[in-house]
Amino acid sequence: MNVHDPTAGLRQPVTATAAHTRSSQEHDLAGGRSFQAVSVFQADLSLVSEARRELHRLMCCVGLSSVADDVALGAQELMANAVEHGYRCQSTGEFTVKASHLRGRVRVEVHDASDEWPRLRPENGDHEGGRGLILVDAVASNWGVQPGAPGRGKTVWMELDVPLVLAEEL
């Protein structure tokens, strides 16, 4: 993730654009700076852990370290699903990660090229995979799917509320 903030110290991903919704010094009432960051990564599973670390660093840099672990964990699952399922029949592609914080809520959106929507399946100890959305459901306040234009994929998103306690700590 890259935010136009010289104090962030984050390196550039494949491509990125970002804009603050407020000045970089202004804090949201629930704590942390308001921001919006967008990064594009190649659809390669090896890049998911890099994207996760970038997102975790971003959360810490903008004063949201108390939710950084949950944001990074949930986002990692969304990104891994985008790579594994969104590009299953394609040899190449990109996924887009958009992260924002405004009014005490962090939102992470992951867009991929597949029109197939993810499904929350009942937990089954016999299957090796299929627990990603269970994790997202556990850490996020809300999550869902938005369709893209026909043939343009989908965006899977999650939101986490930032505890009001943060406002007192900052």
C-alpha positions as semicolon CSV with decimal commas, in nm:
position;residue;x (nm);y (nm);z (nm)
1;M;0,000;0,000;0,000
2;N;0,125;0,345;-0,072
3;V;-0,012;0,667;0,067
4;H;0,104;1,012;-0,041
5;D;0,257;1,084;0,296
6;P;0,632;1,125;0,330
7;T;0,618;0,995;0,688
8;A;0,461;0,666;0,578
9;G;0,788;0,521;0,446
10;L;0,614;0,260;0,236
11;R;0,760;0,140;-0,090
12;Q;0,582;0,136;-0,422
13;P;0,393;-0,185;-0,523
14;V;0,339;-0,283;-0,887
15;T;0,125;0,026;-0,944
16;A;-0,046;0,251;-0,695
17;T;-0,251;0,562;-0,662
18;A;-0,368;0,715;-0,340
19;A;-0,531;1,025;-0,205
20;H;-0,595;1,143;0,145
21;T;-0,954;1,224;0,216
22;R;-0,825;1,484;0,463
23;S;-0,489;1,638;0,541
24;S;-0,229;1,386;0,654
25;Q;-0,221;1,541;1,001
26;E;-0,596;1,531;1,061
27;H;-0,721;1,246;1,277
28;D;-1,057;1,078;1,259
29;L;-1,271;1,104;1,572
30;A;-1,221;0,733;1,645
31;G;-0,843;0,759;1,604
32;G;-0,598;0,731;1,320
33;R;-0,565;0,942;1,008
34;S;-0,829;0,921;0,740
35;F;-0,689;0,793;0,412
36;Q;-0,757;0,604;0,093
37;A;-0,489;0,391;-0,077
38;V;-0,508;0,177;-0,390
39;S;-0,249;-0,079;-0,503
40;V;-0,239;-0,322;-0,793
41;F;-0,051;-0,652;-0,767
42;Q;0,017;-0,930;-1,013
43;A;-0,210;-1,229;-0,949
44;D;0,065;-1,436;-0,794
45;L;0,023;-1,609;-0,456
46;S;0,379;-1,517;-0,361
47;L;0,280;-1,148;-0,371
48;V;-0,010;-1,189;-0,128
49;S;0,218;-1,199;0,177
50;E;0,400;-0,887;0,049
51;A;0,067;-0,707;0,003
52;R;-0,038;-0,817;0,354
53;R;0,280;-0,674;0,507
54;E;0,235;-0,347;0,315
55;L;-0,121;-0,315;0,443
56;H;-0,013;-0,391;0,801
57;R;0,258;-0,123;0,781
58;L;0,007;0,125;0,642
59;M;-0,232;0,063;0,931
60;C;0,051;0,122;1,180
61;C;0,173;0,437;1,000
62;V;-0,168;0,602;1,013
63;G;-0,222;0,527;1,382
64;L;-0,438;0,214;1,350
65;S;-0,196;-0,044;1,490
66;S;-0,459;-0,188;1,726
67;V;-0,657;-0,320;1,425
68;A;-0,359;-0,380;1,192
69;D;-0,340;-0,754;1,261
70;D;-0,711;-0,813;1,196
71;V;-0,710;-0,593;0,885
72;A;-0,405;-0,772;0,746
73;L;-0,540;-1,120;0,825
74;G;-0,879;-1,058;0,665
75;A;-0,726;-0,883;0,365
76;Q;-0,480;-1,169;0,314
77;E;-0,771;-1,410;0,284
78;L;-0,950;-1,184;0,034
79;M;-0,633;-1,144;-0,172
80;A;-0,553;-1,517;-0,169
81;N;-0,909;-1,591;-0,282
82;A;-0,874;-1,335;-0,562
83;V;-0,557;-1,506;-0,687
84;E;-0,668;-1,868;-0,636
85;H;-1,025;-1,836;-0,760
86;G;-1,037;-1,511;-0,955
87;Y;-0,764;-1,618;-1,195
88;R;-0,808;-1,995;-1,188
89;C;-0,848;-2,027;-1,567
90;Q;-0,609;-1,746;-1,660
91;S;-0,233;-1,752;-1,684
92;T;-0,189;-1,388;-1,583
93;G;-0,378;-1,102;-1,426
94;E;-0,384;-0,844;-1,150
95;F;-0,582;-0,786;-0,836
96;T;-0,652;-0,446;-0,690
97;V;-0,652;-0,368;-0,319
98;K;-0,819;-0,053;-0,195
99;A;-0,792;0,038;0,173
100;S;-0,954;0,334;0,342
101;H;-1,028;0,471;0,686
102;L;-1,301;0,722;0,756
103;R;-1,522;0,791;1,056
104;G;-1,394;0,506;1,270
105;R;-1,420;0,237;1,002
106;V;-1,148;0,066;0,800
107;R;-1,261;-0,077;0,466
108;V;-1,056;-0,308;0,246
109;E;-1,174;-0,398;-0,105
110;V;-1,013;-0,659;-0,330
111;H;-1,111;-0,665;-0,697
112;D;-1,045;-0,956;-0,931
113;A;-1,149;-1,048;-1,284
114;S;-1,381;-1,337;-1,198
115;D;-1,758;-1,295;-1,200
116;E;-1,791;-1,595;-0,965
117;W;-1,890;-1,485;-0,614
118;P;-1,732;-1,637;-0,304
119;R;-1,948;-1,840;-0,069
120;L;-1,919;-1,878;0,305
121;R;-1,921;-2,254;0,355
122;P;-1,980;-2,438;0,679
123;E;-1,657;-2,530;0,853
124;N;-1,549;-2,880;0,764
125;G;-1,241;-3,033;0,926
126;D;-1,192;-3,273;0,633
127;H;-1,115;-3,009;0,370
128;E;-0,773;-2,850;0,341
129;G;-0,905;-2,511;0,225
130;G;-1,231;-2,321;0,240
131;R;-1,178;-2,142;0,570
132;G;-1,079;-1,800;0,433
133;L;-1,421;-1,641;0,447
134;I;-1,479;-1,792;0,791
135;L;-1,175;-1,592;0,907
136;V;-1,296;-1,279;0,729
137;D;-1,640;-1,322;0,888
138;A;-1,475;-1,359;1,231
139;V;-1,253;-1,048;1,216
140;A;-1,472;-0,810;1,013
141;S;-1,771;-0,611;1,131
142;N;-1,922;-0,649;0,782
143;W;-1,819;-0,803;0,452
144;G;-1,977;-0,858;0,114
145;V;-1,942;-0,868;-0,262
146;Q;-2,010;-0,602;-0,525
147;P;-2,042;-0,701;-0,889
148;G;-1,835;-0,521;-1,148
149;A;-1,976;-0,428;-1,484
150;P;-2,078;-0,740;-1,680
151;G;-1,766;-0,939;-1,755
152;R;-1,555;-0,708;-1,535
153;G;-1,521;-0,922;-1,223
154;K;-1,620;-0,840;-0,870
155;T;-1,502;-0,666;-0,557
156;V;-1,503;-0,849;-0,224
157;W;-1,489;-0,609;0,069
158;M;-1,467;-0,612;0,447
159;E;-1,507;-0,342;0,708
160;L;-1,372;-0,325;1,061
161;D;-1,482;-0,078;1,322
162;V;-1,199;0,103;1,497
163;P;-1,256;0,091;1,875
164;L;-1,333;0,429;2,029
165;V;-1,066;0,354;2,289
166;L;-0,816;0,454;2,021
167;A;-0,934;0,813;2,036
168;E;-0,828;0,830;2,401
169;E;-0,491;0,664;2,331
170;L;-0,399;0,914;2,056
